[in-house]
């Protein structure tokens, strides 16, 4: 099938499901596991829609994408902290683990 299709008022690019980095990023973020969050963040490259950053039509999507990235970073940090608390307990560093686990969390504990 042709990737570029002519149709009024111009052209359209045909893509397959899962072909866009954004779709992969959102799927990895939804999974939420530590490695998946790292994979999702590794897909990120610079400012979203940088070439059209000042165009009114792009503002809502730029904000949404920046919020998604921030969510991924926060969730990855949360997972890293939870893992660090577990390691501290395993190493017999209970006071440190208890102090760290008592810090307020921006997210509820994963089910």
Secondary structure, 3 states (H helix, E strand, C coil): CCCEEEECCEEEECCCCCCCHHHHHHHHHHHCCHHHHHHHHHHCCCCCCHHHCCCHHHHHHHHHHHHHHHHHHHHHHHHHHHHHHHHHHHCCCHHHHHHHHCCCCCCCCCC
